[in-house]
């Protein structure tokens, strides 16, 4: 189980792999961004999962989309932009042996070597970052095709950029939270360092 992407491959979140549970719903994601958001399905509950935490060396990437706020007056264009951003990130990260952990608005946290082990995690994280940047430039070089924009501005790589920070450290990962709300996440220096580098 898991979410399906173009080509029929199955995409699972970090939380799903850690807990062994998957969402019952599946969403088809087309390359042209015409279908639903690849990450729109609700994350599975982990309240029944074990609270064990594990320490391991991990690589974390913080991927941020800058400049898309200018399209706030044009909700359809903003939706298309954000959808394509998430599609590129999720497809690329999964293709490079990583997984998406969290989506925080215009920022995505990606993991390598947790919860699923991945040798040469730094290598795959850097390869994924380069591929994401290339795919995004290709996308923003094309005009927006939605018929509902009127005179809204076209996508431009000068206005819309992906910023990526990558860091590695020993992290603690597992289910964290209160008695009524828990979720899978990682805690460690790599998370803060990746976010700091992404902001440079």
C-alpha positions as CSV (number, residue, x, y, z in Angstrom):
1,X,0.0,0.0,0.0
2,X,0.9,3.7,-0.1
3,X,0.4,6.5,-2.5
4,X,0.9,5.8,-6.2
5,X,2.7,8.2,-8.5
6,X,3.0,8.2,-12.3
7,X,4.3,5.0,-13.7
8,X,2.5,2.9,-11.0
9,X,5.3,2.9,-8.4
10,X,4.2,3.1,-4.8
11,X,5.2,6.0,-2.6
12,X,5.2,5.7,1.2
13,X,5.8,8.3,3.8
14,X,8.5,8.0,6.5
15,X,5.8,7.6,9.1
16,X,4.1,4.8,7.2
17,X,7.4,2.8,6.8
18,X,8.3,3.3,10.4
19,X,4.9,2.2,11.8
20,X,4.2,-0.4,9.1
21,X,0.8,1.3,8.5
22,X,-0.4,3.0,5.3
23,X,-3.2,5.2,4.4
24,X,-6.1,3.3,2.8
25,X,-6.5,6.0,0.1
26,X,-4.4,6.2,-3.0
27,X,-3.9,9.2,-5.2
28,X,-2.7,9.3,-8.8
29,X,-0.2,12.1,-9.6
30,X,0.3,13.1,-13.1
31,X,3.4,14.7,-14.4
32,X,1.6,17.8,-15.7
33,X,0.2,18.5,-12.2
34,X,-3.4,18.2,-13.2
35,X,-4.5,15.8,-10.5
36,X,-4.6,16.1,-6.7
37,X,-1.7,17.1,-4.6
38,X,0.7,14.1,-4.1
39,X,0.8,14.7,-0.3
40,X,-2.8,15.8,0.3
41,X,-4.0,12.5,1.9
42,X,-4.1,12.5,5.6
43,X,-1.1,11.1,7.4
44,X,-1.9,7.8,9.2
45,X,-2.4,7.8,12.9
46,X,0.4,6.4,15.0
47,X,-1.4,6.5,18.4
48,X,-1.3,2.7,18.5
49,X,2.3,2.4,17.5
50,X,5.2,1.7,19.8
51,X,6.9,4.7,21.4
52,X,10.4,3.3,21.0
53,X,13.0,5.8,19.7
54,X,16.2,5.0,17.9
55,X,19.4,6.9,17.3
56,X,21.2,6.7,14.0
57,X,23.3,8.7,11.6
58,X,20.9,10.4,9.2
59,X,20.9,13.0,6.4
60,X,18.3,15.7,6.4
61,X,17.3,18.0,3.5
62,X,15.2,21.1,4.1
63,X,13.6,22.2,0.7
64,X,12.0,25.6,0.6
65,X,10.0,27.3,-2.2
66,X,10.6,31.1,-2.3
67,X,8.8,33.7,-4.2
68,X,5.4,32.0,-4.7
69,X,3.7,34.4,-2.3
70,X,3.5,36.9,-5.2
71,X,0.8,34.7,-6.7
72,X,-1.5,35.0,-3.7
73,X,-4.0,37.1,-5.7
74,X,-4.1,34.3,-8.3
75,X,-5.2,31.2,-6.3
76,X,-5.3,28.8,-9.2
77,X,-1.8,29.7,-10.3
78,X,-0.5,29.4,-6.7
79,X,-2.2,26.0,-6.4
80,X,-0.6,24.8,-9.6
81,X,2.8,26.1,-8.5
82,X,2.6,24.5,-5.1
83,X,1.3,21.2,-6.5
84,X,4.2,21.0,-9.0
85,X,6.7,21.8,-6.2
86,X,5.5,19.0,-4.0
87,X,5.4,16.6,-6.9
88,X,9.0,17.3,-7.9
89,X,10.2,17.0,-4.3
90,X,8.4,13.8,-3.5
91,X,9.1,12.0,-6.8
92,X,12.8,13.0,-6.8
93,X,13.4,12.1,-3.1
94,X,11.8,8.7,-3.5
95,X,13.8,8.1,-6.7
96,X,17.0,8.8,-4.7
97,X,16.3,6.4,-1.8
98,X,15.0,9.0,0.6
99,X,11.6,9.9,1.8
100,X,9.5,12.9,2.7
101,X,8.8,13.4,6.4
102,X,7.0,16.7,6.8
103,X,5.4,19.3,4.6
104,X,5.3,22.7,6.4
105,X,3.6,25.1,4.0
106,X,6.3,26.0,1.4
107,X,9.0,23.9,3.1
108,X,9.5,20.1,3.0
109,X,11.7,18.0,5.3
110,X,13.3,15.0,3.6
111,X,15.2,12.1,5.3
112,X,17.8,9.6,4.3
113,X,18.8,6.5,6.4
114,X,15.8,6.9,8.7
115,X,13.6,5.1,9.3
116,X,14.7,2.9,6.4
117,X,18.4,2.4,6.1
118,X,20.2,3.9,3.2
119,X,24.0,3.5,2.6
120,X,25.7,6.7,1.2
121,X,22.9,8.8,2.4
122,X,24.8,12.1,1.8
123,X,25.5,11.1,-1.8
124,X,21.8,10.4,-2.6
125,X,20.7,13.6,-0.8
126,X,23.0,15.7,-2.9
127,X,22.0,13.9,-6.1
128,X,18.3,14.5,-5.2
129,X,19.0,18.2,-4.6
130,X,20.6,18.7,-8.0
131,X,17.8,16.8,-9.7
132,X,15.1,18.9,-7.9
133,X,16.8,22.1,-8.9
134,X,17.1,21.1,-12.5
135,X,13.5,19.9,-12.7
136,X,12.3,23.1,-11.1
137,X,14.2,25.4,-13.6
138,X,12.6,23.4,-16.4
139,X,9.1,23.9,-14.9
140,X,9.5,27.6,-14.3
141,X,10.8,28.2,-17.8
142,X,7.4,27.3,-19.2
143,X,4.4,29.6,-19.0
144,X,1.5,28.7,-16.8
145,X,-1.1,26.8,-18.8
146,X,-4.2,27.2,-16.6
147,X,-7.0,29.0,-18.4
148,X,-8.2,30.8,-15.3
149,X,-5.5,33.3,-14.7
150,X,-6.4,36.1,-16.9
151,X,-3.5,38.5,-16.8
152,X,-1.6,36.9,-14.0
153,X,2.2,36.6,-14.3
154,X,3.8,33.5,-15.8
155,X,6.1,31.3,-13.8
156,X,9.7,32.5,-13.9
157,X,12.8,31.0,-12.4
158,X,13.8,34.6,-11.5
159,X,10.8,34.8,-9.2
160,X,10.4,31.2,-8.0
161,X,13.4,29.4,-6.6
162,X,14.0,26.3,-4.6
163,X,16.4,26.6,-1.7
164,X,17.9,23.4,-0.3
165,X,20.0,22.8,2.8
166,X,21.5,19.4,3.6
167,X,23.1,18.2,6.8
168,X,24.0,15.0,8.5
169,X,24.3,14.0,12.2
170,X,23.2,11.4,14.6
171,X,19.5,11.9,15.2
172,X,16.8,10.4,17.4
173,X,13.8,9.2,15.4
174,X,10.5,7.7,16.5
175,X,7.0,8.7,17.6
176,X,6.9,11.9,19.6
177,X,4.1,13.8,21.1
178,X,1.5,14.0,23.8
179,X,-0.9,11.3,25.0
180,X,-3.5,12.5,22.5
181,X,-1.3,13.4,19.5
182,X,1.8,11.6,18.3
183,X,3.7,11.6,15.0
184,X,6.8,10.2,13.6
185,X,9.7,12.7,13.4
186,X,13.4,13.1,13.8
187,X,15.3,15.2,16.4
188,X,18.9,16.2,16.1
189,X,21.4,18.8,14.9
190,X,21.0,17.8,11.3
191,X,17.5,19.2,11.2
192,X,18.4,22.6,12.5
193,X,21.6,22.7,10.4
194,X,19.7,21.8,7.2
195,X,17.1,24.6,7.8
196,X,19.9,27.1,8.6
197,X,21.7,26.2,5.4
198,X,18.5,26.4,3.4
199,X,18.0,30.0,4.6
200,X,21.5,31.2,3.5
